[in-house]
Amino acid sequence: MPTNIPTVAFVGGGPRTAGVLERLAANRPELFARPLAVHVIEPHVPGSGRIWRYDQHPGLLLNSAAADITMFTDVSVTCEGPAADGPGLDGWAAGVLDGSITDVPPLPTELQRQLRALTGATFPTRQLQSVYLEWFFRRAVSALGPDIAVTVHRDTAVRIDSDGDDGTGAYRVTLAGGGTVDADVVVSALGHTDSLPDEASAGLAGFAARHGLFHAEPSYTTDVDYSALAPAQDVIVSGMGLAFVDLVVLLTEGRGGRFEETPDGGLAYVASGAEPRLWAGSRRGVPYHSKISSTLRGEAPGGPRFFTAAAVQDLLARHGELDFRTHLWPLIAKDAGYGYFRELFTGYPERVRIDWDEFSDRFGTLDWYSPERERLVRESVPDTAFHLDFEQLDHPFAGRDFAGHDDVQRAVAAYIEHDLRLRTSPDHSETLALFIALLKVYMELGRLVPAERLNARSQQAVQGWWHGFFSFVDSGPPPQRLRELLALHRAGLLQFLGPGLEIVPDEASGRFVAVSAHSGVRVPAAALVEARLPAPAVSGSANPLLRHLHSSGLGSEQAVLTAVGLHATGRLLVSAAGELVSAVGEPNGRLFAVGPHTSGWGAGAFARPGTNAAPFRENDALARRVLRLLAEDPHDGVGPEPGDRGRRDVEAAAVAAASGKAQPWNN
């Protein structure tokens, strides 16, 4: 193979990179039939990466059922490249079992048991998911063909340097181990990264250090050492989202406890004696909604009816800037409500007073927040429990004051029990219809609305409130996890602090104090866990490459103008094409970034089959951009001589191979 072939480097080798590699393979016959060199820089196993690596507690689960997980760009995806058929997680498991999929290494006995027990409705372990993701990575590499040399560097990228100022030069990626990788195009796909503590967390950490307390700052839960937490110790937990659920698993089952089904259909927790006692609260005061186990009864859901390309184009034509709350959210809410009510009316006609056709016709002419729409629902749906109030859904205890600690315990436990009844009962599939409708508009937002046409307030709203609300409703834990929270509560190992949680570092007592203004509850403790992922922060990132991109000017941090001045979002600013935008506002034409650390809107790396998933659309578009750029042969007269660059590639590969960190994957 010639040494001066075009080269692309991926920084990060998790599922997002695997998805782009698959798209490179799918689009290459059309756009780039020549040899190509690919480098993947990833300290963990490629395919799964850090977040989905096998080396995690075996009890940690995905928050999606096996039937809702695929890495393949199926025919539902709107993209220029060809669709790719392939199994989702449940189909892959079946293929491994029946022998139709053979390129999987021998699995441990426990994973073999999980494969045999897996159905489409199973919430799989992260360990099993890691095997699927690593298989997909190997498959994507193989699909690239024998004339594509793929080298994996089990190392960390610490800096990127360009040999040109106009975005057309080559790049050199420096690795923590001392090696380098030269490339014509670089794609940063770092996934979730850690950040240095923000001012609030740093203050809490300093307080803990002065008083000899335990403090865990926001982080990926499974990477934190909780061994200092003693049995029966009181621990304040700030946050009740998915990180909280993982924390509970690690501090209960992870310490030898177990759950047992009871004869009456309940769940009991058998303690090991090693568990601390958790006091959990948050802004809402409740955990994320359970995933849903019902099936639809009524008419099949269609695509968005009100939040459509035509509606958005009309808004863009009439307004210079769009406001999320004023212009977009009412359409999103109406679409979500339409899906919810369609299931209610067509699946449960006994719960309504008029037929669906009449309701649908009248509903379609009304604004979501209009008095006329509210009156239509009141007149048509007798039971107010089915009226769908998004504000109440978002803040279930809004306006409620509690009589004290016991009142909070009863209220939160009753809320969780009610949520489980709604979301696991076959008689409440309207919750599934709402889930599907919200998912569809969530996936459409980035495709329909140009980010640059949103006003500054809306940039914050999309990344903040909208993503948080969607996650709260649609991205919650499996039902079993909420049953377990109730069992731990009954066992006295989990207490609820209620909404409006505030953490006060009390110098007088030398303790953290959890305070809820809604209940008057005050709980002092010598341990605090901030149970959430760290907010993105380019300049304050714990990732050396992100900090370098910011300090070097190759990249910049997204900032939006708010009423109180310029607000940095913490995300790496990228263009609509995914190019890094420099400190002077110029896109770097051959330096791309995708994922949650960027200002782009595509969320996730895998998705539900048949949903035209945003990350799959982005993967295809990015792969085609990369192939077109490489086909332009940019080094014909610019940058280093091809032979020089080729020698540097060979020399760098030799150094990396000698260190044992570089592995050829397909040659």
C-alpha positions in Angstrom: 0.0 0.0 0.0 1.4 3.4 -0.9 2.6 5.6 2.0 1.1 8.8 0.9 -2.6 7.8 0.9 -5.1 10.2 2.4 -5.6 9.7 6.1 -8.5 10.4 8.6 -8.1 10.3 12.3 -10.9 9.8 14.9 -10.2 11.0 18.4 -12.5 8.8 20.5 -13.4 5.3 19.5 -16.8 4.8 21.1 -20.1 4.0 19.3 -20.3 7.4 17.6 -17.0 6.8 15.8 -18.2 3.2 14.9 -21.3 4.7 13.4 -19.3 7.1 11.2 -17.0 4.3 10.1 -20.0 2.3 9.0 -21.2 5.3 7.0 -17.7 5.7 5.4 -17.9 2.1 4.3 -21.4 2.5 2.9 -20.6 5.7 1.0 -17.1 4.9 -0.2 -18.1 3.1 -3.4 -19.9 6.2 -4.6 -17.5 8.9 -3.4 -14.0 7.5 -2.8 -12.8 4.3 -4.4 -9.1 4.8 -3.6 -7.0 3.5 -0.6 -7.4 5.3 2.7 -5.8 5.1 6.1 -7.9 5.4 9.2 -6.6 6.0 12.7 -8.8 5.6 15.8 -7.4 7.0 19.1 -9.2 5.5 22.1 -7.7 4.4 25.5 -10.5 2.0 26.1 -11.8 -0.9 23.9 -12.9 0.5 20.5 -16.6 0.3 19.9 -17.8 0.6 23.5 -15.3 3.3 24.6 -15.4 4.6 28.1 -19.1 5.0 28.9 -20.2 1.6 27.5 -17.1 -0.4 28.4 -17.4 -4.0 29.7 -15.5 -3.2 32.8 -18.5 -2.0 34.8 -20.6 -3.4 37.7 -22.5 -6.3 36.1 -25.8 -5.0 37.7 -25.9 -1.8 35.7 -28.5 -1.8 33.0 -29.4 0.2 29.9 -32.4 2.5 30.1 -33.7 1.2 26.8 -35.2 -2.2 26.0 -33.3 -4.5 23.6 -35.8 -4.0 20.8 -35.2 -0.2 21.0 -31.4 -0.4 20.4 -29.7 -0.5 17.0 -26.4 0.9 15.5 -27.6 0.5 11.9 -28.7 3.2 9.6 -32.0 1.7 8.5 -34.3 2.7 5.7 -36.1 5.2 8.0 -33.1 7.5 8.1 -33.3 10.5 5.7 -29.8 10.6 4.3 -27.9 10.7 0.9 -26.1 7.4 1.6 -27.5 3.9 1.2 -29.3 2.3 4.1 -27.6 -0.5 5.9 -29.5 -3.5 7.2 -28.3 -5.1 10.3 -29.5 -6.5 13.7 -30.4 -4.4 16.7 -29.4 -5.7 20.0 -32.2 -8.3 20.3 -31.6 -9.5 16.7 -27.9 -9.7 17.3 -28.4 -11.8 20.5 -30.7 -14.2 18.6 -28.1 -14.4 15.8 -25.3 -15.3 18.3 -27.5 -18.0 19.8 -28.6 -19.6 16.5 -25.1 -19.4 15.0 -25.9 -17.0 12.2 -23.5 -14.5 13.8 -20.2 -16.1 14.4 -17.7 -13.2 14.7 -18.2 -12.8 18.4 -15.5 -13.9 20.9 -16.4 -16.6 23.5 -18.7 -15.0 26.2 -18.6 -15.6 29.9 -21.2 -17.9 31.3 -23.2 -15.1 32.8 -23.4 -13.3 29.4 -24.5 -16.5 27.7 -27.3 -16.8 30.3 -28.3 -13.2 29.5 -28.4 -13.9 25.8 -30.7 -16.9 26.3 -33.0 -14.9 28.5 -33.1 -11.8 26.3 -36.3 -10.7 24.6 -37.1 -7.4 22.9 -38.6 -6.1 26.2 -35.5 -6.9 28.3 -33.5 -4.1 29.6 -30.0 -5.5 29.0 -26.9 -5.1 31.0 -24.3 -2.6 29.9 -21.8 -5.5 29.8 -23.9 -7.2 27.1 -24.3 -3.9 25.2 -20.6 -3.4 25.2 -20.1 -6.8 23.4 -22.7 -5.7 20.7 -21.0 -2.3 20.3 -17.6 -3.9 20.0 -18.9 -6.4 17.4 -20.4 -3.5 15.4 -17.1 -1.7 15.4 -15.3 -4.7 14.1 -18.0 -5.2 11.4 -17.7 -1.5 10.4 -14.0 -1.8 10.0 -14.3 -5.0 8.0 -16.9 -3.4 5.7 -14.4 -0.7 4.8 -12.5 -3.2 2.7 -9.0 -4.6 2.5 -7.5 -1.4 1.0 -8.4 0.6 4.0 -5.8 0.4 6.7 -7.4 0.9 10.2 -5.1 1.4 13.1 -6.3 1.7 16.7 -4.1 3.6 19.2 -5.0 2.7 22.8 -4.0 6.1 23.9 -5.3 9.6 24.7 -5.0 12.5 22.3 -3.7 15.6 24.1 -3.3 18.2 21.3 -3.9 18.8 17.6 -1.7 21.1 15.5 -2.3 22.3 12.0 0.4 23.0 9.4 -1.9 25.5 7.6 -3.8 28.6 8.7 -6.6 28.4 6.1 -8.2 25.1 7.1 -6.7 23.2 4.2 -3.5 21.9 5.7 -2.9 18.5 7.4 -3.1 17.9 11.1 -0.8 16.3 13.6 -2.5 14.6 16.7 -0.1 14.2 19.7 -0.8 11.3 22.0 -0.2 11.1 25.8 2.2 8.3 25.3 4.4 10.4 23.0 3.3 9.2 19.6 1.8 11.2 16.9 -0.8 10.7 14.2 -0.8 12.8 11.0 -4.0 13.1 9.1 -5.7 15.1 6.4 -9.0 15.1 8.3 -9.6 14.8 12.1 -12.9 14.0 13.7 -13.3 14.5 17.4 -15.9 12.1 18.8 -15.1 12.2 22.5 -18.5 11.4 23.9 -19.2 12.4 27.5 -16.1 14.0 29.1 -15.4 15.1 32.6 -15.1 18.7 33.6 -13.1 20.4 36.3 -15.4 21.4 39.2 -17.4 24.5 38.6 -17.4 27.3 41.2 -20.2 25.7 43.3 -18.7 22.2 43.3 -15.3 23.5 44.0 -16.7 25.4 47.0 -18.3 22.2 48.3 -15.1 20.2 47.7 -13.1 22.8 49.6 -15.6 22.7 52.5 -15.3 18.9 52.5 -11.5 19.1 52.6 -11.5 21.5 55.5 -13.8 19.4 57.6 -12.7 15.9 56.6 -16.0 15.1 54.8 -16.8 13.0 51.7 -17.7 14.8 48.6 -18.2 13.4 45.1 -18.5 16.0 42.4 -20.5 15.5 39.2 -19.0 12.6 37.3 -19.8 9.4 35.5 -21.1 7.4 38.5 -19.2 4.2 37.9 -15.8 6.0 37.8 -16.1 7.3 41.4 -14.6 5.5 44.4 -17.3 5.3 47.0 -15.4 3.0 49.4 -15.0 5.7 52.0 -18.8 5.7 52.6 -19.3 3.6 55.7 -22.2 1.2 56.5 -25.2 3.1 57.9 -23.6 6.4 57.2 -26.0 9.2 56.2 -25.2 10.4 52.6 -27.0 13.3 50.9 -27.6 12.7 47.2 -28.2 15.8 45.1 -30.0 14.7 41.9 -32.5 12.0 41.2 -31.9 11.3 37.5 -30.1 8.4 35.9 -26.8 8.9 37.7 -28.8 8.6 41.0 -30.2 5.3 39.9 -26.7 4.0 39.1 -25.4 5.2 42.4 -28.2 3.3 44.2 -27.2 0.1 42.4 -23.5 0.5 43.3 -24.2 1.2 47.0 -26.8 -1.6 47.5 -26.5 -4.6 45.2 -22.9 -3.5 44.7 -22.3 -4.0 48.4 -23.9 -7.4 48.6 -27.6 -6.7 49.1 -30.3 -8.3 47.0 -33.9 -7.9 46.1 -36.5 -10.6 46.5 -40.0 -10.9 45.1 -42.6 -11.3 47.8 -45.7 -13.6 47.7 -48.0 -10.6 47.3 -46.2 -9.5 44.2 -44.1 -6.9 45.9 -40.4 -6.5 46.2 -38.3 -6.6 49.4 -34.7 -5.7 49.9 -32.4 -8.0 51.9 -29.6 -5.8 53.2 -26.0 -6.9 53.5 -25.3 -4.5 56.3 -22.7 -2.7 54.3 -25.1 -0.1 52.8 -25.0 3.6 53.7 -28.4 5.4 54.2 -29.2 7.7 51.3 -31.1 11.0 51.5 -32.1 12.0 48.0 -33.6 15.2 46.6 -33.5 17.4 43.5 -35.2 20.4 41.9 -38.3 18.3 41.1 -37.9 16.0 44.1 -38.8 12.8 42.2 -36.9 10.3 40.0 -37.2 10.2 36.2 -40.4 8.6 34.9 -40.3 4.9 34.4 -39.9 3.3 31.0 -43.1 2.0 29.6 -44.1 -1.7 29.1 -47.6 -1.2 27.6 -48.5 -1.5 23.9 -50.6 0.8 21.8 -54.3 0.0 21.4 -55.5 2.7 19.1 -54.6 4.1 15.7 -51.0 3.7 14.7 -49.0 6.9 15.3 -47.9 8.8 12.3 -45.2 11.5 11.9 -45.4 15.0 13.4 -48.6 16.8 12.3 -47.9 20.3 13.6 -44.2 20.6 14.2 -43.4 20.1 10.5 -40.9 21.4 8.0 -43.6 23.6 6.4 -44.6 25.1 9.8 -41.0 25.8 10.7 -40.3 27.4 7.3 -43.3 29.6 7.7 -42.0 30.7 11.1 -38.5 31.4 9.6 -40.1 33.5 6.8 -42.0 35.6 9.3 -39.3 36.1 12.0 -35.7 37.0 11.9 -35.0 34.9 15.0 -37.0 32.1 16.5 -37.8 31.9 20.2 -38.1 28.3 21.4 -40.8 29.0 24.0 -42.9 31.4 21.9 -42.6 29.8 18.5 -41.5 26.2 18.7 -42.6 24.8 22.0 -46.3 25.4 21.4 -46.1 23.4 18.2 -44.1 20.6 19.9 -46.5 20.5 22.8 -49.5 20.3 20.3 -47.9 17.4 18.4 -47.1 15.6 21.6 -50.6 16.2 22.8 -52.1 15.1 19.5 -50.3 11.7 19.8 -51.4 11.3 23.4 -55.1 12.1 22.7 -55.2 10.0 19.6 -54.4 7.0 21.7 -56.8 8.0 24.4 -59.7 8.5 22.0 -59.1 5.5 19.7 -57.8 3.1 22.3 -60.2 3.9 25.1 -63.4 5.3 23.7 -65.2 4.7 27.0 -63.0 7.4 28.6 -64.2 10.2 26.2 -67.5 11.8 25.2 -67.0 12.4 21.5 -65.3 10.4 18.7 -61.8 11.0 17.5 -62.6 12.5 14.2 -64.5 15.3 15.7 -62.0 15.9 18.4 -59.1 15.8 15.9 -60.8 18.3 13.6 -61.5 20.8 16.3 -58.1 20.2 18.0 -56.2 20.9 14.8 -57.5 24.5 14.6 -56.6 25.5 18.1 -53.3 26.6 19.8 -52.1 24.4 22.5 -52.2 27.1 25.1 -55.5 28.6 24.0 -58.6 28.6 26.3 -60.5 27.0 23.5 -58.2 24.0 23.4 -58.4 23.6 27.2 -62.2 23.9 27.0 -62.3 21.2 24.2 -60.4 18.8 26.4 -62.6 19.5 29.5 -65.8 18.9 27.5 -64.5 15.8 25.8 -62.5 14.0 28.5 -64.5 13.8 31.8 -61.6 12.5 34.0 -59.2 15.4 34.7 -56.4 12.8 35.2 -56.3 12.4 31.4 -56.1 16.1 30.5 -52.3 16.2 30.0 -50.7 19.3 31.7 -47.1 19.6 30.6 -46.3 22.1 33.3 -47.6 19.7 36.0 -45.8 16.9 34.4 -42.5 18.9 34.5 -43.0 20.0 38.2 -45.3 17.5 39.9 -45.1 19.2 43.3 -45.3 22.8 42.1 -47.1 25.0 44.6 -47.3 22.2 47.2 -45.9 22.7 50.8 -45.3 19.7 52.9 -46.1 19.3 56.6 -42.7 17.8 57.3 -40.5 14.8 56.7 -43.2 12.2 56.9 -45.4 14.0 54.5 -42.5 14.2 52.0 -42.0 10.4 52.3 -45.6 9.6 51.7 -45.9 12.0 48.8 -42.8 10.9 46.9 -43.5 7.2 47.5 -47.1 7.6 46.3 -45.8 9.5 43.2 -43.5 6.7 42.3 -46.2 4.1 42.8 -48.6 6.0 40.6 -46.0 6.4 37.9 -45.4 2.7 37.9 -49.1 2.0 37.6 -49.4 4.4 34.6 -46.4 3.2 32.8 -46.5 -0.6 33.4 -50.3 -1.1 33.2 -51.7 -2.4 29.9 -54.6 0.1 30.5 -52.6 3.2 30.2 -51.0 3.1 26.7 -51.6 6.8 26.3 -48.3 7.2 28.2 -46.6 5.2 25.4 -48.2 7.4 22.8 -46.9 10.5 24.5 -43.4 8.9 24.7 -43.4 8.2 21.0 -44.7 11.6 20.0 -42.1 13.4 22.2 -39.3 11.2 20.8 -40.3 12.1 17.2 -40.3 15.8 17.7 -37.1 15.6 19.7 -35.4 13.9 16.8 -36.9 16.4 14.3 -35.8 19.6 16.1 -32.2 19.6 14.9 -33.2 18.7 11.3 -35.9 21.3 11.0 -34.6 24.3 12.9 -31.2 25.9 11.9 -29.4 26.5 15.2 -28.2 29.9 14.0 -31.8 31.1 13.7 -32.6 30.6 17.4 -32.2 33.6 19.7 -29.8 33.4 22.5 -32.4 32.6 25.1 -33.5 29.7 23.0 -30.1 28.3 22.6 -30.0 27.9 26.4 -33.6 26.6 26.5 -32.9 23.8 23.9 -29.7 22.5 25.6 -31.1 23.1 29.1 -34.9 22.9 29.7 -36.0 21.0 26.6 -33.3 18.3 26.8 -33.9 18.0 30.6 -37.7 17.7 30.2 -37.4 15.2 27.4 -35.0 13.1 29.4 -37.3 13.3 32.5 -40.3 12.0 30.5 -38.7 9.7 27.9 -35.3 8.7 29.1 -36.0 7.3 32.6 -35.0 4.0 34.1 -36.5 0.5 33.7 -39.6 0.0 35.9 -37.7 -2.5 38.0 -35.4 0.3 39.2 -38.4 2.3 40.5 -39.7 -0.8 42.3 -36.2 -1.2 43.8 -36.2 2.5 45.0 -39.5 1.8 46.8 -38.2 -1.4 48.4 -35.1 0.5 49.6 -37.4 3.2 51.0 -39.4 0.6 52.9 -36.2 -0.9 54.2 -35.1 2.5 55.6 -32.1 2.8 53.4 -33.5 5.6 51.1 -35.2 8.7 52.4 -36.6 11.5 50.2 -35.8 15.1 50.7 -38.4 16.6 48.4 -38.3 19.3 45.7 -36.3 22.5 45.7 -33.2 20.9 47.3 -30.5 23.2 48.4 -27.1 22.1 49.8 -25.7 24.3 52.6 -22.1 23.9 53.8 -22.5 24.7 57.5 -19.2 25.9 58.9 -20.5 25.9 62.4 -21.3 22.2 62.5 -18.8 21.2 59.8 -21.5 19.3 58.0 -23.3 19.5 54.7 -27.0 20.3 55.3 -29.7 19.4 52.9 -32.6 21.9 52.9 -36.0 21.8 51.1 -37.8 25.1 51.3 -41.1 23.3 50.4 -41.0 21.0 53.4 -38.8 22.5 56.1 -36.7 19.4 56.1 -33.1 19.9 57.2 -30.7 16.9 57.1 -27.0 17.2 58.2 -24.5 14.7 56.9 -20.8 14.2 56.5 -21.1 12.9 52.9 -22.5 14.5 49.7 -22.8 13.0 46.3 -23.7 15.3 43.4 -25.4 12.6 41.3 -25.3 14.0 37.8 -23.0 14.1 34.8 -20.7 17.2 34.8 -21.9 20.1 32.6 -19.8 20.5 29.5 -17.0 23.0 29.8 -14.5 23.4 27.0 -12.1 25.8 28.8 -12.6 23.9 32.1 -12.6 20.4 30.7 -10.8 17.6 32.3 -10.0 16.4 28.8 -6.6 17.6 27.7 -7.5 17.8 24.0 -10.6 20.0 24.6 -8.5 22.3 26.7 -5.8 22.5 24.0 -8.3 23.2 21.3 -9.7 26.1 23.2 -6.3 27.5 24.3 -4.7 27.1 20.9 -7.6 28.9 19.1 -8.3 25.9 16.8 -11.6 25.6 18.6 -13.8 27.9 20.6 -16.5 27.7 23.2 -20.1 28.5 22.2 -21.4 31.7 23.7 -24.8 33.2 23.5 -25.9 36.7 24.3 -28.4 36.8 27.1 -30.2 39.6 29.0 -27.4 39.6 31.6 -24.5 39.5 29.1 -22.5 36.8 27.2 -23.1 33.3 28.4 -20.7 30.5 27.7 -22.5 27.2 27.2 -19.4 25.1 27.8 -19.8 23.3 24.4 -17.3 23.2 21.6 -18.6 25.5 18.9 -19.2 23.7 15.5 -20.7 24.9 12.3 -23.8 23.4 10.7 -21.5 21.0 8.9 -19.8 19.9 12.2 -16.6 21.8 11.6 -14.8 23.3 14.6 -15.1 27.1 14.6 -11.8 28.8 15.5 -11.3 31.6 18.0 -11.7 34.1 15.2 -14.9 32.6 14.0 -13.6 30.7 11.0 -14.6 27.1 10.4 -11.7 24.6 10.2 -12.7 22.8 7.0 -11.0 19.5 7.9 -11.4 19.4 11.7 -14.8 18.1 12.8 -16.5 17.4 16.1 -19.6 15.4 17.0 -21.3 14.5 20.2 -22.5 15.9 23.5 -19.4 18.1 24.0 -20.3 20.1 20.9 -23.0 22.7 20.1 -24.5 20.3 17.6 -28.0 19.0 18.3 -27.6 15.3 17.4 -28.1 13.3 20.6 -26.8 9.8 21.4 -24.9 7.3 19.4 -27.4 4.5 19.0 -31.1 4.7 18.7 -34.5 3.0 18.3 -34.9 1.3 14.9 -37.2 3.0 12.4 -37.1 6.5 13.9 -35.0 8.4 11.4 -32.6 9.0 14.3 -30.6 12.3 14.3 -27.2 10.8 15.1 -27.5 8.5 12.1 -28.4 11.3 9.8 -25.4 13.3 11.1 -23.1 10.3 10.8 -24.0 9.9 7.1 -23.6 13.6 6.3 -20.3 13.7 8.1 -18.9 10.6 6.4 -19.9 12.0 3.0 -18.2 15.3 3.8 -15.0 13.5 4.8 -14.9 11.4 1.7 -15.5 14.4 -0.6 -12.7 16.3 1.1 -10.3 13.4 0.8 -11.3 13.0 -2.9 -10.2 16.6 -3.5 -6.6 15.6 -2.9 -5.8 18.8 -0.9 -2.1 18.1 -0.7 -1.5 18.6 -4.4 0.8 21.6 -4.0 -0.1 22.7 -0.5 1.1 21.6 2.9 3.9 19.0 3.3 5.0 16.9 0.4 3.0 13.7 0.2 6.1 11.6 0.5 7.1 13.5 3.6 3.8 13.1 5.2 3.8 9.4 4.3 7.2 8.9 6.0 5.9 10.7 9.1 2.9 8.3 9.1 5.2 5.3 8.9 7.6 6.6 11.5 4.7 7.5 13.9 3.1 4.1 13.4 6.5 2.4 14.1 6.9 4.3 17.4 3.3 3.5 18.5 3.7 -0.2 17.5 6.9 -0.4 19.5 5.0 0.9 22.6 2.3 -1.8 22.1 -0.4 0.8 21.9 -1.2 0.7 18.2 -3.0 -2.2 16.7 -3.8 -2.7 13.0 -7.4 -4.0 12.7 -7.9 -5.2 9.2 -4.5 -6.0 7.6 
